[in-house]
């Protein structure tokens, strides 16, 4: 007789139920902690313009994330199947809505996040290995529009190789992928905890703390947010109540991106033991742990660095600047090692989980048929490969940097045009699309309570209906601000989502699917 904790094959799908509560929590936490917490605080501080605003932004993100996770728990316990959120939307609304989520997840949400984290991995590995440079070209930039170019630098190559390696590793079976996840998530959680202790206890600078918190919420050097829609006013956190709301909503782009991917455990529900208990519990434990660490990390930064030092940290590397303030130049190397570990573990979880969504879609006849098959290791090998190829392609585009007059920025030393990466743009694309589907999914709790009042619900959303409704309202306000003030980088996410409508009907026709719409 098998041990109750042993991995067993699900006869209906062929998937192996080999993830316990610890593994599931590691997927939640590990998919959330990437490079964002070490970088995005600079942009948040520039928008919020105050020490209190920086902390409050992370607190708001924490409340939104944990609230959403607790709400998702009801759906996860009710429908513990591979595909997670795709399944919830399919059952709450229709197969069309499930497909639109899976399509957007594949094209930008999951793949864009993996690409951004891959670039972050290569960027920080370059601190340790200078050969990995963003301007050492294998294929020099090819300008394809006024704002974008395609290139392959050594840095981009390393990002692609990292994605390829983790994709291959995860084709070798669930056991290998979860082992990497457990090890690297443990390591980076301890690294983040150590950073917090170093900042708050060992490196604490009393003068810096006093200056940062003397007027904790008084805006200082807050950036002016210029809307992409001409009829809206340019604002900053110093522009009164409306300016504060706009600034904090725009600041959420970075913090929500850093806290995103907590829902990935729902994608792998078909491989979790006792999923009706372990998936909701891992959502609560993982998000609670990570958001607590994120808030404490922001306090640690403010204990070591003056607000201006956070706002203008070189290359936005706030964590590096904090450790340099404590240890000198060796601090940069210490932080680089921590972020390399963090991003590697983060992408392992994202890659592992993402392929399970296209697997579920393919089994419904709504994606490439081959991605709905399991390999000899009982994992969706072809789904992993297809996801890896598309993600690697997203690493190649670059942004063409411009000065205030709109002219291309040139390197003072060489006179060559300077290029950025898609990190910030990917944040905007990913967050707008992801939050849109979070809202729809949480609204699905209300829909399913009416459509299936007698369905088995081992766990019910805490604070229903007030708590889920508060998330929907708060997240909708953030989306309205982003579509107004960050139109150029948020509308592509909407377009990508809408392109899924004709694709859905075409795929349905080609596959002979009979699902309703």
Residue pairs with C-beta under 8 A, 6 or more apart in sequence:
2 8
5 20
5 273
7 16
7 17
7 18
7 174
7 175
7 273
8 16
8 17
8 273
9 15
9 16
9 17
9 378
10 16
10 17
10 270
10 271
13 82
13 270
13 363
13 374
14 374
14 378
15 82
15 270
15 271
15 374
15 378
15 379
16 173
16 174
16 271
16 378
17 270
17 271
17 272
17 273
17 275
18 174
18 175
18 178
18 271
18 273
19 27
19 174
19 178
19 268
19 271
19 272
19 273
19 278
20 272
20 273
20 278
21 277
21 278
21 281
21 282
22 182
23 178
23 181
23 182
24 265
24 268
24 272
24 278
24 279
24 281
24 282
24 286
25 281
25 282
25 285
25 286
25 289
26 178
26 181
26 182
26 185
26 186
26 286
26 349
27 178
27 181
27 185
27 264
27 265
27 268
27 282
27 286
27 349
27 352
27 353
28 262
28 264
28 265
28 282
28 283
28 285
28 286
28 287
28 290
29 185
29 189
29 286
29 289
29 290
30 181
30 184
30 185
30 188
30 345
30 346
30 348
30 349
31 261
31 262
31 264
31 265
31 346
31 349
31 350
31 353
32 258
32 259
32 260
32 261
32 262
32 286
32 287
32 290
32 346
33 185
33 188
33 189
33 192
33 290
33 293
33 342
33 345
33 346
34 113
34 117
34 120
34 258
34 342
34 343
34 346
34 347
35 117
35 120
35 121
35 123
35 124
35 339
35 342
35 343
35 346
36 254
36 255
36 257
36 258
36 259
37 192
37 258
37 293
37 294
37 297
37 319
38 317
38 318
38 319
38 320
38 335
38 338
38 339
38 342
39 120
39 254
39 316
39 317
39 318
39 319
40 254
40 255
40 257
40 258
40 316
40 427
41 54
41 254
41 297
41 298
41 301
41 310
41 318
42 310
42 311
42 312
42 313
42 316
42 317
42 318
43 251
43 253
43 254
43 316
43 424
44 53
44 54
44 57
44 58
44 251
44 254
44 255
45 53
45 54
45 307
45 310
45 311
46 221
46 222
46 223
46 311
47 53
47 222
47 223
47 225
47 237
47 247
47 248
47 250
47 251
48 54
48 56
48 57
48 219
48 222
48 237
48 247
48 248
48 251
49 219
49 220
49 221
49 222
49 223
49 236
49 237
49 238
49 247
50 215
50 216
50 217
50 218
50 219
50 220
50 222
50 237
50 307
51 212
51 213
51 216
51 302
51 307
52 213
52 216
52 217
53 217
53 219
53 237
53 247
53 248
53 251
54 298
54 301
54 302
54 307
54 310
55 295
55 298
55 299
55 302
56 217
56 248
57 248
57 251
57 252
57 255
58 255
58 291
58 294
58 295
58 298
59 295
60 248
60 252
60 255
60 474
61 252
61 255
61 256
61 258
61 259
61 291
61 294
62 259
62 291
62 292
62 294
62 295
64 256
64 471
64 474
64 475
65 256
65 259
65 262
65 287
65 291
66 284
66 287
66 288
66 291
67 467
67 468
67 470
67 471
68 262
68 263
68 438
68 442
68 471
69 262
69 263
69 283
69 284
69 286
69 287
70 283
70 284
70 461
70 462
70 463
70 467
71 442
71 445
71 461
71 462
71 464
71 467
71 468
71 471
72 85
72 88
72 263
72 266
72 280
72 283
72 441
72 442
73 279
73 280
73 281
73 283
73 284
73 459
73 461
74 280
74 445
74 457
74 459
74 460
74 461
74 464
75 88
75 266
75 441
75 444
75 445
75 448
76 84
76 265
76 266
76 269
76 275
76 276
76 279
76 280
76 283
76 459
77 275
77 276
77 277
77 279
77 280
77 457
77 458
77 459
78 448
78 455
78 456
78 457
78 458
79 87
79 88
79 91
79 269
80 269
80 270
80 272
80 275
80 276
80 279
81 87
81 269
81 270
81 360
82 267
82 268
82 269
82 270
82 271
82 356
82 359
82 360
83 102
83 267
83 269
83 270
83 356
83 357
83 359
83 360
83 361
84 263
84 264
84 265
84 266
84 267
84 268
84 269
84 356
84 357
85 101
85 105
85 263
85 266
85 267
85 357
85 437
85 441
86 98
86 99
86 101
86 102
86 105
86 267
86 357
86 360
86 361
87 98
87 360
88 98
88 266
88 441
88 444
89 97
89 98
89 100
89 101
89 437
89 440
89 441
89 444
90 97
90 98
90 99
90 364
91 98
91 444
91 448
92 441
92 443
92 444
92 445
92 447
92 448
92 451
93 440
93 444
93 447
94 515
94 516
94 517
95 364
95 366
95 504
95 513
95 515
95 516
95 517
96 501
96 504
96 517
97 440
98 361
98 364
99 361
99 366
99 500
99 503
99 504
99 507
100 497
100 500
100 501
100 504
101 437
101 440
101 441
102 357
102 358
102 360
102 361
102 366
102 367
103 496
103 497
103 499
103 500
103 503
103 504
104 433
104 437
104 493
104 496
104 497
104 500
105 354
105 357
105 437
106 354
106 357
106 358
106 367
106 387
106 390
107 390
107 496
108 426
108 429
108 430
108 433
108 493
108 496
109 430
109 433
109 434
109 437
110 350
110 353
110 354
110 357
110 387
111 354
111 387
111 390
111 391
111 394
112 394
112 426
112 429
112 430
113 257
113 260
113 261
113 350
113 426
113 430
114 163
114 347
114 350
114 351
114 354
114 387
114 391
115 159
115 163
115 391
115 392
115 394
115 395
115 422
115 426
116 257
116 422
116 423
116 426
116 427
116 430
117 343
117 346
117 347
117 350
118 159
118 160
118 162
118 163
118 343
118 347
118 391
118 395
119 155
119 156
119 159
119 395
119 421
119 422
119 423
120 339
120 343
120 423
121 158
121 159
121 162
121 339
121 340
121 343
121 344
121 347
122 132
122 155
122 156
122 158
122 159
122 162
123 134
123 155
124 335
124 336
124 339
124 340
124 343
125 132
125 158
125 336
125 340
126 132
126 133
126 134
126 155
126 158
127 320
127 332
127 333
127 336
128 333
128 336
128 337
128 340
131 154
132 154
132 155
132 158
133 153
133 154
133 155
134 153
134 154
134 155
134 156
134 419
134 421
135 153
135 419
136 153
136 154
136 155
137 151
137 152
137 153
138 152
138 153
138 154
138 157
139 150
139 151
139 152
140 151
141 149
141 150
141 151
141 398
141 417
141 419
142 149
142 150
142 151
143 149
143 400
144 150
146 400
147 399
147 400
148 397
148 398
148 399
148 400
149 397
149 398
149 399
149 400
149 419
150 396
150 397
150 398
151 396
151 398
151 419
152 396
156 395
156 396
159 395
160 392
160 395
162 344
162 347
163 347
163 351
163 388
163 391
163 392
163 395
164 388
164 392
166 180
166 344
166 347
166 348
166 351
167 351
167 384
167 385
167 387
167 388
169 176
169 177
169 180
169 348
170 176
170 177
170 348
170 351
170 352
170 355
170 379
170 384
171 375
171 377
171 379
171 381
171 384
171 385
172 377
173 377
173 378
173 379
174 271
174 377
174 378
174 379
177 348
177 352
177 379
178 352
180 345
180 348
181 345
181 348
181 349
181 352
183 345
184 341
184 342
184 344
184 345
184 348
185 345
185 349
187 341
187 345
188 338
188 341
188 342
188 345
188 346
189 289
189 293
191 338
191 341
191 342
192 293
192 297
192 338
192 342
193 293
195 297
195 300
195 319
195 322
195 323
195 335
195 338
196 293
196 296
196 297
196 299
196 300
198 300
198 322
198 323
198 326
199 297
199 299
199 300
199 301
199 303
199 304
199 322
199 326
200 296
200 299
200 300
200 303
202 326
203 303
203 304
203 322
203 325
203 326
204 303
204 304
205 303
205 304
205 325
208 302
208 303
208 304
208 305
208 306
209 302
209 303
211 306
211 307
212 302
212 306
212 307
213 302
219 236
219 237
219 238
220 307
220 308
221 307
221 308
221 311
222 236
222 237
222 238
222 247
223 236
224 234
224 235
224 236
225 234
225 235
225 236
225 246
225 247
225 250
225 485
226 234
226 485
227 233
227 234
227 484
227 485
227 487
228 484
228 485
228 486
228 487
228 488
229 484
229 485
229 487
232 484
232 485
233 239
235 242
235 243
235 246
235 247
236 243
236 247
237 243
237 244
237 247
237 248
245 477
245 481
246 481
246 485
249 477
249 478
249 481
249 482
250 481
250 482
250 485
250 486
252 431
252 478
253 427
253 428
253 431
253 482
253 486
254 427
255 294
256 431
256 434
256 435
256 478
257 427
257 430
257 431
258 294
259 287
259 290
259 291
259 294
260 430
260 431
260 434
261 346
261 349
261 350
261 353
262 283
262 286
262 287
262 290
263 283
263 438
264 349
264 350
264 353
264 354
265 272
265 279
265 282
265 283
265 286
265 353
266 279
266 283
267 353
267 354
267 356
267 357
268 352
268 353
268 356
269 275
269 279
270 356
271 356
272 278
272 279
272 282
276 458
276 459
277 458
277 459
280 458
280 459
297 319
300 322
301 310
301 318
301 319
301 322
302 310
304 322
304 325
304 326
305 313
305 318
305 321
305 322
305 325
309 321
309 325
310 318
310 321
313 320
313 321
314 320
314 321
317 332
317 335
319 335
319 338
319 339
320 331
320 332
320 335
320 336
322 331
323 331
323 332
323 334
323 335
324 331
324 332
325 331
327 334
351 384
351 387
351 388
351 391
354 387
355 371
355 379
355 380
355 383
355 384
355 387
356 380
356 383
358 367
358 368
358 371
358 372
358 380
358 383
358 386
358 387
359 371
359 372
359 374
359 380
359 383
360 372
361 367
361 371
361 372
362 368
362 369
362 370
362 371
362 372
362 373
362 383
363 372
364 513
364 515
365 507
365 508
365 511
365 512
365 513
365 515
366 504
366 507
366 508
366 511
366 513
366 515
367 507
368 382
368 386
369 511
370 382
371 380
371 382
371 383
371 386
372 380
372 383
373 380
373 381
373 382
374 380
374 381
375 381
375 382
394 422
394 426
397 422
398 419
398 420
398 421
398 422
399 419
399 420
399 421
399 422
399 425
400 408
400 417
400 419
400 420
401 408
401 409
401 417
401 418
401 419
401 420
402 408
402 409
403 409
408 417
408 418
409 417
409 418
410 416
410 417
410 418
411 417
411 418
424 489
425 489
428 482
428 486
428 489
428 490
428 493
429 489
429 490
429 492
429 493
429 496
430 493
431 482
432 479
432 482
432 483
432 486
432 490
432 493
432 494
433 493
433 494
433 496
433 497
435 475
435 478
435 479
436 479
436 493
436 494
436 497
438 471
438 475
439 471
439 472
439 475
439 476
439 479
442 468
442 471
442 472
443 468
443 472
445 461
445 464
445 468
446 465
446 468
448 455
461 467
461 468
482 490
483 490
483 491
483 494
504 517
505 517
507 513
508 515
